[in-house]
Amino acid sequence: MALEFESLQFAAMELGEDISPHDRTGLETLSTAHLREQREAREELYDYVDGLWEKLKAGGVDPAGRDEYQGLAGLRDLDGALRDNAVELLTARED
């Protein structure tokens, strides 16, 4: 069954929503040290992708309003969802 999405960004957002319960289940099995490593790796990847986004904006491009940047927007959203999963679980564990 092929799913259709309005854009690559919406497809990535849906993927993030669909994978998050499985991702969180996997993250919960990690030791606190490994969970911390996952958070750091995910934050580093998000920061890199977000940096690409911000570089476009600083150069006068509105990436949110241009179709050719939907893939980047989607990756940024997906990375953010995965990063947030690790951050939330680690924060809950360390409280």
Beta strands, then each sheet from edge to edge (+ up, - down):
end
